[in-house]
Amino acid sequence: MTCGEDSVSSLIGQLASEINGHLVLIAADRVCHPSLHKRVAEWDGGADVLTLMSGCDAVGMCSLSRDASIDLAIHNPTMAGSLEDIEYWMTKTHSVESEAVADERWQRVLSEQQRRLAERKLDGWLVKPTDGIFARANRRISIPISRRIIPFPITPNMVSLFTLGVSFAAGAFLALGGYWNMLTGAILSWFSSVLDGCDGEVARLKLQESTFGCWLETVCDNLYYLFILSGLTIGLRSSGNRSYLVWGGLLVFGATMSFIMTGLQRHQLTSGRPEEYLREWHKKAERQSSNPLLYLGRHTEFIIRRCFLPYVILFFALFGIMNWFLIGATVGANIVWVVAFYSYLAFSPAQPTTLQSSTSLG
């Protein structure tokens, strides 16, 4: 906030008079974790003000209730030249709810050294907790791409649809058959995997995360597998060996059943938070660590992740042995849906027995 004192208070009062909820103020010289933006935006506490503090330092984000905002404008305090001054005035005149924030979740940017530190923190915030070695390798390419995208009016859903187009092109090249077409399709498949991280990164950078966006990404992921596997089957069939049609049919069946079962379980486990599916599945599977089928699923599910599988495809395409990949993928896809179906049943909430229901009625 760099406006003059009168204009700051007047602007706050004008904005407060036009809204029914609270007013969020953010200092322009800070970089904050996306979760902090979400926290101050969704805050609906009993106090007049929510402030975020890191030790003795103000993070540079706060929420003011409508009444507190109007009160600030009316009194037009002389210290209202910065966000820290406003927060200080509020602590003296209104009820304030303060929350602690770790240093690594925000950064002041006033110097070149702080700018470089802020960029490193920002890159770290874009990495998901469930990312493995291959996902982190993809992030080294996807994050720079995402940071070039954000200045333009490009939404995360646009990125998802563009990535879907690359996936379709990969499947089309695989369907043409032949070594060089297969290799080109495998490279496009890998590039699609890299771009798959960009939609989520852009969503977090632009604060445009949504449930619809998560489901759209899931649909695009499923279509990626369908394009790749169907294209591979068609491409291998051109070799004249009809047995590949049988393997391809079983592969598409296994993949389709996997999509259905994981989709049902995602709805079962996440309660409207589809992005939490993998984490929740692992939590529940770990509680039944002695179960051999869940143990197998927990320690092998990374193989079918979109960040890992394209590297496998690229390896087989490079050595011209995509027929062996088709056979392995067929076996794997049909194991996946069996494990997903079993875990769907195992993780379902226990239903009361007839005896228990009769007892409760008595």
ZAMITI-105682 format. One record per residue: x, y negated, z negated of N, C-alpha, C in turn; residue in one letter. Coordinates in steps of 0.001 Angstrom, whole numbers, padded with zeros to 6 digits, always signed. Example, Ala and Ser with C-alpha at 12.3 -4.5 7.8 and 13.67 -1.06 7.14 Angstrom:
% ZAMITI-105682
+013190+005690-007800+012300+004500-007800+013200+003300-007800A+012850+002250-007080+013670+001060-007140+012900-000030-007870S
This chain:
% ZAMITI-105682
+000847+001176+000000+000000+000000+000000+000893-001239+000000M+000849-001985+001056+001719-003146+001179+000942-004444+001351T-000381-004381+001211-001198-005573+001405-001032-006506+000218C-001503-007733+000353-001496-008659-000759-002438-008222-001841G-002277-008809-003024-003047-008358-004178-004544-008503-003957E-004973-009671-003469-006389-009896-003272-006957-008943-002238D-006239-008742-001131-006750-007894-000064-006845-006447-000502S-005915-005972-001346-005976-004599-001841-007242-004387-002640V-007492-005231-003612-008669-005075-004456-009955-005258-003668S-009968-006240-002765-011161-006481-001951-011462-005281-001064S-010403-004716-000458-010596-003552+000411-011130-002369-000380L-010584-002138-001562-011061-001042-002408-012532-001248-002766I-012882-002486-003135-014273-002766-003475-015203-002577-002304G-014772-002987-001109-015594-002832+000084-015811-001357+000408Q-014736-000575+000330-014851+000857+000608-015737+001538-000416L-015581+001167-001700-016368+001790-002757-017862+001510-002588A-018191+000326-002097-019606-000026-001932-020262+000737-000793S-019449+001331+000085-019987+002033+001251-020018+003539+001080E-019538+004042-000055-019517+005488-000275-020308+005844-001520I-020706+007114-001608-021425+007597-002779-020521+008353-003746N-019398+008851-003240-018492+009637-004064-017305+008834-004545G-016194+009534-004757-014995+008880-005253-014118+008392-004095H-013164+007547-004418-012263+006954-003429-010857+007481-003670L-010213+007998-002625-008865+008555-002718-007860+007521-002235V-006850+007254-003053-005774+006339-002692-004478+007134-002568L-003728+006885-001500-002476+007600-001240-001402+006587-000897I-000286+006642-001585+000842+005751-001294+001450+006116+000052A+001814+005109+000835+002317+005348+002194+003751+005846+002223A+004463+005741+001108+005877+006140+001100+006072+007502+000439D+005067+008369+000491+005162+009702-000115+004787+010767+000899R+005342+011944+000716+004935+013156+001430+004479+014139+000376V+003262+014663+000528+002691+015539-000492+002214+016848+000124C+002257+017888-000672+001787+019203-000250+000306+019122+000117H-000117+019823+001197-001530+019760+001606-002513+020093+000498P-002137+020978-000423-003048+021345-001509-003347+020159-002418S-002412+019209-002510-002643+018028-003333-003674+017110-002671L-003600+016994-001359-004616+016227-000640-006001+016841-000872H-006051+018159-000811-007325+018840-001014-007822+018645-002435K-006903+018669-003389-007291+018518-004792-007908+017151-005060R-007262+016073-004620-007795+014739-004897-009075+014478-004101V-009191+015105-002923-010393+014896-002117-011603+015598-002715A-011375+016763-003327-012487+017552-003867-012740+017302-005344E-011935+016460-005967-012071+016212-007404-013452+015640-007739W-014039+016180-008794-015345+015697-009248-015405+015833-010766D-014368+015302-011416-014256+015454-012864-015126+014476-013631G-015061+014584-014957-015861+013725-015804-015214+012390-016099G-013923+012227-015781-013223+010970-016039-013480+009970-014908A-012979+008749-015101-013113+007727-014057-012035+007843-012992D-010899+008419-013395-009751+008445-012487-009026+009787-012610V-008550+010301-011491-007649+011451-011484-006297+010971-010983L-005257+011193-011765-003902+010858-011336-003049+012116-011321T-002093+012169-010401-001159+013281-010304+000210+012783-010746L+000819+013508-011699+002096+013085-012261+003120+014196-012141M+004366+013812-011877+005486+014743-011871+006481+014244-012909S+006365+014806-014107+007137+014270-015221+006606+012898-015578G+007480+011899-015540+007068+010511-015812+006772+009743-014532C+006934+010394-013374+006736+009714-012097+005337+009969-011539D+004736+008927-010989+003459+009072-010296+003703+009683-008925A+002934+010703-008587+003088+011372-007302+002700+010442-006153V+001769+009533-006418+001348+008605-005369+000026+008974-004748G-000795+009736-005485-002136+010089-005035-003060+010001-006236M-004223+009416-006050-005199+009377-007148-006599+009265-006576C-007569+009638-007396-008977+009505-007038-009644+008569-008028S-010397+007617-007511-011137+006678-008355-012625+006924-008170L-013342+006972-009283-014791+007065-009172-015323+005782-008542S-016532+005831-008070-017117+004657-007411-017177+003478-008374R-017590+003748-009621-017693+002665-010603-016332+002063-010914D-015311+002930-011035-013966+002435-011332-013436+001600-010167A-013736+002009-008933-013278+001254-007763-013912-000125-007715S-015224-000188-007977-015931-001471-007966-015436-002359-009101I-015182-001743-010254-014675-002501-011404-013316-003114-011079D-012468-002355-010385-011164-002867-009985-011311-004079-009073L-012253-003988-008125-012446-005092-007193-012978-006336-007887A-013892-006141-008852-014489-007283-009551-013452-008007-010392I-012672-007236-011143-011693-007850-012028-010470-008363-011268H-010241-007762-010084-009136-008196-009223-007846-008401-010027N-007359-007339-010654-006185-007487-011515-004965-007954-010724P-004164-008767-011338-002991-009313-010656-001943-008252-010367T-002028-007116-011082-001018-006084-010875-001400-005106-009748M-002505-005352-009074-002974-004401-008071-002256-004572-006744A-000932-004599-006761-000163-004718-005537+000407-003404-005063G+000331-002353-005889+000822-001026-005516-000030+000016-006210S+000095+001254-005740-000694+002331-006333-000308+002557-007783L+000978+002452-008097+001410+002621-009486+000792+001552-010386E+000712+000315-009868+000109-000762-010658-001369-000503-010913D-002069+000000-009901-003492+000314-010058-003675+001424-011082I-002848+002480-010980-002958+003583-011931-002662+003101-013349E-001686+002243-013509-001351+001718-014832-002520+000924-015398Y-003127+000071-014572-004261-000720-015027-005425+000174-015424W-005634+001236-014648-006734+002152-014937-006537+002874-016269M-005281+003229-016596-005032+003915-017873-005360+003018-019058T-005323+001713-018860-005610+000771-019945-007091+000453-020071K-007850+000686-019017-009240+000227-019003-010271+001324-018766T-009840+002508-018307-010794+003555-017961-010291+004913-018461H-011211+005886-018456-010819+007252-018805-010087+007881-017625S-008944+008473-017915-008075+009002-016858-007789+010479-017110V-007949+011283-016063-007584+012704-016100-006277+012849-015337E-005253+013355-016007-003940+013478-015387-003577+014944-015193S-003009+015282-014028-002592+016650-013736-001114+016652-013369E-000405+017671-013861+001034+017791-013596+001271+018444-012243A+002274+017956-011538+002638+018470-010221+004135+018749-010209V+004523+019912-009675+005933+020268-009597+006658+019372-008594A+007938+019132-008856+008734+018244-007997+008769+018710-006546D+008769+020041-006333+008906+020541-004972+007632+020370-004140E+006553+019847-004756+005295+019697-004025+005047+018258-003546R+006044+017393-003719+005907+016033-003207+007289+015412-003069W+007370+014317-002337+008646+013641-002157+008423+012175-001801Q+009107+011283-002522+009114+009873-002160+010086+009691-000994R+009739+008826-000048+010580+008622+001130+010928+007136+001238V+012090+006779+000678+012543+005391+000716+013939+005256+001324L+014578+006389+001591+015937+006348+002143+016102+007486+003141S+017190+007456+003879+017457+008501+004863+017657+009853+004187E+018319+009860+003043+018512+011110+002315+017179+011676+001855Q+016296+010823+001348+014981+011282+000914+014147+011749+002104Q+014328+011110+003261+013599+011545+004458+013997+012954+004843R+015304+013241+004824+015750+014592+005171+015246+015612+004157R+015235+015223+002877+014721+016125+001849+013231+016369+002048L+012497+015319+002412+011058+015455+002647+010781+016391+003819A+011591+016311+004865+011411+017196+006016+011665+018649+005646E+012678+018884+004819+012944+020264+004379+011779+020796+003542R+011250+019953+002676+010103+020378+001867+008888+020643+002756K+008673+019765+003730+007537+019927+004629+007637+021237+005399L+008817+021563+005894+009007+022833+006596+008739+024012+005664D+009159+023883+004407+008930+024952+003443+007461+025142+003132G+006680+024057+003134+005248+024153+002837+004483+024864+003942W+005052+024874+005152+004369+025504+006276+004557+027012+006297L+005463+027527+005494+005695+028967+005416+004693+029577+004442V+004013+030636+004886+003011+031285+004043+003675+032287+003106K+003103+032511+001903+003694+033464+000951+003778+034887+001500P+002866+035235+002431+002847+036595+002977+003796+036771+004159T+004504+035722+004560+005424+035816+005699+006593+036746+005379D+006860+037659+006306+008009+038540+006176+009180+038015+006991G+010164+038890+007231+011380+038495+007944+011061+038007+009357I+010216+038742+010073+009935+038391+011460+009057+037151+011547F+008124+036998+010610+007292+035796+010596+008142+034564+010325A+009098+034688+009408+009979+033553+009114+010890+033248+010305R+011270+034280+011038+012066+034048+012251+011247+033271+013279A+009968+033633+013422+009095+032904+014344+008903+031455+013901N+008872+031235+012583+008659+029879+012064+009789+028931+012493R+010979+029471+012700+012103+028623+013108+011832+027980+014472R+010957+028606+015252+010593+028047+016558+009239+027341+016486I+008282+027947+015782+006921+027401+015771+006826+026076+015012S+007576+025932+013917+007486+024688+013141+007962+023481+013942I+009120+023545+014625+009491+022405+015475+008455+022107+016560P+007837+023153+017123+006791+022932+018129+005601+022215+017494I+005181+022676+016315+004027+022072+015638+004282+020613+015298S+005507+020309+014895+005821+018926+014525+005862+018013+015744R+006059+018587+016936+005968+017784+018156+004517+017611+018592R+003663+018527+018166+002256+018493+018577+001454+017456+017794I+001743+017310+016507+000861+016528+015630+000665+015065+016033I+001605+014399+016724+001304+013013+017110+000187+012901+018146P-000155+013993+018816-001154+013975+019877-002518+014423+019332F-003608+014047+020028-004955+014441+019570-005259+015899+019896P-004446+016778+019369-004598+018218+019599-005013+018870+018287I-006116+019596+018300-006630+020237+017089-006065+021649+016956T-006098+022208+015751-005639+023599+015576-006411+024583+016447P-007714+024349+016645-008507+025254+017468-008063+025208+018932N-007635+024039+019387-007083+023938+020750-005821+024780+020877M-004992+024744+019843-003763+025543+019845-004108+027031+019889V-005123+027432+019109-005542+028844+019095-005987+029288+020480S-006763+028450+021163-007272+028815+022487-006147+028833+023523L-005194+027905+023410-004042+027926+024323-003229+029203+024111F-003031+029570+022852-002305+030800+022538-003022+032009+023105T-004355+031977+023062-005144+033062+023646-004884+033158+025146L-004743+032009+025811-004436+032018+027235-003083+032655+027525G-002096+032395+026678-000778+033023+026836-000895+034533+026630V-001718+034948+025673-001935+036384+025427-002549+037049+026644S-003520+036366+027265-004154+036920+028468-003127+037063+029589F-002275+036053+029751-001238+036120+030784-000289+037284+030522A+000029+037521+029252+000905+038647+028905+000259+039962+029306A-001045+040105+028985-001762+041328+029360-001836+041502+030866G-001999+040386+031603-002091+040456+033063-000788+040955+033673A+000342+040475+033173+001636+040942+033683+001852+042420+033349F+001463+042827+032150+001597+044242+031796+000750+045111+032723L-000433+044609+033094-001333+045386+033951-000781+045557+035366A+000118+044664+035787+000696+044777+037128+001651+045951+037250L+002183+046430+036129+003085+047568+036150+004460+047222+036701G+005375+048156+036610+006727+047912+037074+007578+047300+035968G+008892+047501+036059+009794+047100+034977+009751+045605+034710Y+009912+044785+035771+010031+043348+035565+008715+042719+035127W+007610+043225+035640+006309+042724+035182+006076+043073+033711N+006442+044304+033354+006293+044725+031960+007172+043866+031046M+008384+043602+031477+009291+042798+030656+008775+041359+030527L+008259+040809+031642+007683+039458+031582+006487+039425+030632T+005633+040448+030714+004487+040533+029809+004918+040631+028360G+005994+041380+028096+006492+041517+026727+007036+040190+026210A+007721+039439+027071+008249+038125+026657+007104+037161+026363I+006076+037168+027212+004909+036316+026962+004182+036745+025694L+004165+038037+025438+003556+038545+024206+004301+038010+022989S+005628+038008+023059+006427+037459+021960+006187+035960+021805W+006134+035236+022936+005894+033782+022869+004517+033487+022279F+003533+034311+022620+002202+034177+022027+002255+034380+020518S+003096+035305+020078+003267+035545+018644+003851+034324+017946S+004814+033668+018605+005396+032449+018031+004343+031350+017938V+003587+031159+019028+002550+030126+019048+001431+030423+018059L+001271+031695+017710+000220+032071+016765+000408+031392+015410D+001643+031031+015081+001869+030328+013827+001575+028846+013913G+001502+028315+015141+001361+026868+015308-000013+026356+014895C-001076+027134+015162-002407+026616+014831-002556+026390+013329D-002055+027345+012525-002111+027165+011082-001218+026040+010603G-000056+025898+011234+000868+024824+010850+000276+023455+011175E-000316+023340+012358-000953+022076+012735-002123+021772+011806V-002874+022818+011446-004004+022625+010531-003534+022102+009180A-002416+022641+008677-001916+022187+007377-001303+020784+007481R-000609+020508+008587+000004+019198+008764-001040+018099+008930L-002142+018425+009622-003197+017436+009875-004342+017523+008870K-004208+018409+007879-005263+018598+006874-006584+018961+007546L-006522+019885+008512-007710+020296+009261-007997+021781+009097Q-007595+022347+007977-007888+023753+007717-009391+023938+007536E-009927+025006+008095-011361+025278+007981-011603+026776+008065S-012737+027188+007525-013116+028601+007601-013341+029010+009049T-013984+028125+009826-014218+028443+011244-012890+028635+011978F-011924+027766+011695-010626+027888+012343-009948+029198+012022G-010093+029641+010769-009490+030919+010365-010147+032084+011095C-011475+032039+011211-012171+033106+011927-011853+033066+013424W-011723+031851+013993-011356+031745+015405-009984+032360+015639L-009058+032100+014737-007724+032681+014867-007793+034206+014790E-008672+034716+013907-008826+036167+013784-009351+036771+015080T-010357+036122+015678-010904+036597+016951-009826+036573+018036V-009045+035488+018071-007971+035385+019069-006901+036450+018844C-006623+036766+017580-005666+037829+017270-006164+039164+017810D-007451+039454+017563-008019+040715+018036-008008+040790+019556N-008307+039663+020213-008282+039647+021675-006859+039806+022202L-005881+039300+021448-004481+039494+021840-004175+040993+021951Y-004534+041740+020900-004292+043185+020928-005038+043840+022082Y-006284+043404+022295-007084+043995+023372-006455+043722+024739L-006014+042488+024973-005381+042143+026248-004094+042947+026457F-003265+043007+025408-001973+043681+025524-002153+045175+025745I-002999+045799+024944-003159+047248+025026-003873+047663+026306L-004888+046898+026710-005586+047211+027963-004648+047007+029157S-003905+045906+029131-002967+045649+030221-001912+046733+030331G-001423+047186+029175-000417+048241+029171-000971+049528+029760L-002200+049871+029390-002828+051087+029911-002986+051021+031428T-003460+049876+031917-003643+049721+033362-002297+049770+034083I-001296+049128+033496+000015+049103+034124+000657+050473+034205G+000513+051271+033160+001089+052620+033173+000294+053551+034072L-001000+053319+034213-001828+054155+035081-001388+054026+036538R-000831+052818+036885-000380+052606+038259+000782+053513+038624S+001398+054141+037629+002500+055069+037910+001998+056380+038489S+000671+056585+038441+000097+057805+039003-000177+058880+037988G+000242+058708+036754+000007+059695+035699-001320+059369+035011N-002355+060172+035294-003682+059901+034762-003790+060163+033262R-002826+060860+032693-002892+061117+031254-002823+059820+030459S-002253+058779+031072-002169+057497+030363-003545+056878+030153Y-004492+057239+031038-005856+056747+030843-006464+057326+029573L-006154+058595+029293-006662+059233+028068-006043+058563+026845V-004717+058404+026886-004043+057746+025766-004542+056315+025606W-004728+055637+026734-005210+054263+026671-006615+054165+026114G-007478+055107+026497-008844+055127+025968-008857+055326+024470G-008032+056276+023988-007934+056509+022545-007354+055295+021830L-006425+054609+022497-005815+053421+021905-006839+052295+021757L-007595+052039+022824-008611+050985+022761-009672+051323+021714V-010047+052602+021621-011011+053020+020593-010459+052739+019197F-009211+053164+018956-008608+052949+017649-008477+051479+017312G-008086+050677+018315-007933+049238+018080-009282+048592+017782A-010324+048987+018541-011660+048409+018321-012186+048762+016935T-012024+050009+016536-012463+050420+015203-011676+049684+014121M-010400+049440+014380-009573+048696+013418-010090+047270+013268S-010461+046634+014400-010998+045274+014345-012274+045245+013503F-013146+046212+013748-014431+046245+013044-014223+046449+011547I-013386+047416+011194-013212+047748+009780-012480+046640+009026M-011444+046067+009629-010745+044979+008944-011634+043740+008845T-012477+043515+009860-013408+042394+009794-014410+042562+008664G-014957+043754+008519-015896+044021+007427-015214+043871+006074L-013996+044373+005976-013307+044296+004696-012870+042872+004376Q-012508+042099+005386-012171+040697+005165-013368+039968+004556R-014556+040254+005093-015778+039648+004542-016030+040140+003127H-015719+041410+002870-015940+042004+001557-015021+041424+000488Q-013767+041160+000837-012766+040816-000173-012565+039330-000396L-012842+038504+000616-012369+037123+000532-013401+036112+000052T-014683+036465+000047-015727+035560-000457-015635+034171+000161S-015617+034109+001489-015570+032821+002170-014178+032245+002315G-013121+033008+001923-011745+032538+002070-010979+033544+002930R-011294+033610+004228-010724+034662+005086-009207+034653+005141P-008573+033492+004898-007112+033422+004953-006451+034192+003818E-007241+034573+002793-006700+035286+001637-006798+036803+001786E-007244+037281+002946-007537+038709+003103-006343+039605+002791Y-005217+039341+003441-004059+040224+003285-003576+040254+001845L-003541+039105+001203-003089+039043-000192-004038+039824-001102R-005343+039653-000896-006319+040359-001737-006267+041861-001495E-006057+042258-000227-005990+043693+000068-004805+044328-000658W-003658+043658-000621-002475+044186-001296-002681+044273-002806H-003340+043283-003387-003595+043308-004827-004407+044527-005215K-005469+044789-004464-006331+045928-004787-005638+047254-004499K-004842+047302-003429-004133+048537-003103-003075+048865-004154A-002438+047836-004706-001401+048050-005722-001986+048627-007009E-003245+048332-007279-003889+048883-008478-004150+050377-008350R-004105+050873-007110-004268+052311-006876-003006+052851-006205Q-001867+052518-006797-000572+052850-006199-000340+054357-006062S-001050+055162-006845-000865+056612-006759-001633+057229-005599S-002505+056448-004960-003292+056957-003830-002391+057016-002591N-002166+058196-002023-001207+058327-000909-001621+057552+000338P-002932+057489+000621-003378+056795+001824-003186+055288+001685L-003508+054751+000511-003313+053325+000279-001820+052984+000182L-001055+053917-000358+000398+053724-000425+000983+053621+000985Y+000500+054499+001872+000950+054477+003266+000567+053144+003918L-000673+052719+003699-001136+051472+004291-000352+050273+003789G-000062+050246+002479+000642+049108+001887+002042+048946+002429R+002722+050068+002704+004125+050010+003090+004356+050082+004600H+003281+050188+005365+003449+050256+006822+002596+049224+007569T+001742+048465+006868+000845+047547+007567+001616+046460+008328E+002854+046170+007902+003628+045133+008587+003873+045483+010048F+003820+046795+010382+004120+047234+011748+003113+046662+012738I+001857+046528+012308+000828+046065+013240+000618+044549+013170I+001378+043866+012345+001225+042413+012277+001622+041784+013600R+000959+040698+013908+001219+040045+015187+002604+039423+015242R+003210+039186+014094+004558+038626+014093+005623+039696+014325C+005272+040978+014109+006256+042062+014233+006078+042862+015520F+004823+043192+015846+004555+044084+016978+005156+043587+018294L+005114+042292+018609+005716+041844+019883+007206+042155+020010P+007923+042189+018875+009336+042558+018933+009485+044031+019322Y+008562+044861+018842+008577+046279+019213+008282+046426+020699V+007254+045696+021168+006899+045748+022592+008079+045305+023452I+008740+044232+023020+009885+043720+023774+011011+044743+023832L+011241+045462+022740+012286+046490+022698+011979+047600+023699F+010742+048117+023671+010376+049220+024566+010373+048760+026023F+009936+047513+026266+009920+047011+027641+011333+046828+028167A+012238+046370+027316+013613+046139+027733+014285+047425+028186L+013965+048535+027509+014563+049821+027851+013683+050645+028795F+012572+050054+029262+011731+050723+030246+011053+051979+029746G+010673+052001+028471+010030+053199+027895+008677+052817+027275I+007898+052009+028015+006601+051570+027506+005615+052720+027356M+005844+053834+028073+004967+054991+027913+005056+055540+026490N+006225+055510+025900+006372+055971+024521+005730+054994+023538W+005767+053725+023885+005081+052757+023033+003578+053007+023050F+003022+053320+024222+001590+053595+024328+001187+054752+023426L+001967+055810+023425+001644+056980+022598+001740+056622+021113I+002816+055937+020733+002968+055550+019332+001876+054594+018877G+001510+053641+019752+000470+052678+019405-000880+053365+019260A-001134+054380+020072-002400+055119+019977-002523+055822+018633T-001464+056498+018235-001466+057182+016935-001617+056160+015809V-000865+055072+015896-000907+054061+014840-002258+053395+014710G-002885+053029+015836-004181+052343+015789-005243+053208+015146A-005194+054506+015394-006205+055381+014814-005927+055690+013339N-004685+055551+012916-004398+055642+011478-004868+054361+010781I-004702+053241+011441-005076+051952+010845-006560+051922+010503V-007410+052307+011444-008835+052184+011159-009285+053193+010106W-008627+054344+010050-008961+055313+008998-008605+054741+007618V-007407+054153+007505-006999+053534+006236-007913+052366+005893V-008256+051551+006891-009135+050403+006644-010522+050864+006194A-011039+051918+006821-012352+052433+006449-012313+053012+005035F-011241+053743+004731-011121+054329+003396-011022+053237+002319Y-010205+052228+002585-010050+051163+001604-011328+050336+001476S-012086+050225+002566-013375+049519+002499-014304+050221+001511Y-014317+051541+001574-015144+052307+000632-014560+052265-000775L-013217+052382-000880-012574+052418-002195-012674+051088-002929A-012685+049983-002197-012712+048665-002827-014117+048109-002996F-015126+048866-002533-016503+048397-002682-016875+048354-004158S-017646+047343-004587-018082+047286-005993-018845+048540-006364P-018562+049053-007547-019230+050268-008010-020719+050024-008160A-021518+050938-007637-022956+050828-007747-023432+051572-008998Q-024392+051041-009729-024882+051726-010924-025562+053030-010572P-025323+054054-011376-025937+055354-011137-027398+055323-011554T-028142+056338-011128-029556+056434-011472-029757+056522-012960T-028862+057285-013633-028967+057444-015084-028755+056114-015788L-027737+055348-015322-027461+054063-015932-028624+053115-015731Q-029259+053170-014535-030380+052290-014259-031565+052646-015147S-031805+053960-015337-032913+054391-016168-032697+053985-017618S-031425+054104-018057-031114+053739-019436-031337+052254-019665T-030914+051444-018697-031048+050009-018867-032529+049616-018890S-033363+050347-018148-034782+050042-018160-035413+050427-019494L-034884+051440-020107-035436+051873-021401-035082+050909-022502G
